[in-house]
Structure formats: C-alpha cells, structure tokens
Amino acid sequence: MAYESVIISPVSSEEAIAERERNNVLAFYVSRNATKDKVKREVELRFKVKVIKVNVENTFKGKKAYVKLAPEFKATELATNLGLL
C-alpha cells in the first residue's frame, strides 16, 4: 500500500494557539479524504509522538484536524520545531 500524506499544513490561528497551550492539542489542515485514523497514523509516524485523540471538522477553508497528544509529549515543543512559534 502506498503512503499518502493527508496533512496539508499546520493551523496557526488564535484558536489553535489557545488549544495548543491549554489542552496539548495541535491543529492541521488536512485533505478532504482524510479520516481520523489516517491523521493519527501520519502524525505519529511523521513527528514521532503518541496521539490520544483526533477530532476532524469541515470548514469553508477545508478540512481541519485537532490532534491531542499524550501528556509525555508537548504540543508547544512540536509547534516550535514546526516553526509556528
């Protein structure tokens, strides 16, 4: 099975920053065919973290995924590595 990337880009809105700091959650724009399982698998493989939960929503800008990380991983550290801070 070929690997298909579903993550388009990280979200850097005020809401996403607040979620990252309060709840250890990262937000990404994802492709329209992305599922929770696909997003979880890609985040875990690409960033070497443990994902607890994924929520996906459709917006007028596209599909957005909120990824909650395990407590031993910090969303703020990962955001810094991605260049969001």
Secondary structure, 3 states (H helix, E strand, C coil): CCCCCCEEEECCCHHHHHHHHHHCEEEEEECCCCCHHHHHHHHHHHHCCCEEEEEEEEECCEEEEEEEECCCCCHHHHHHHHCCC
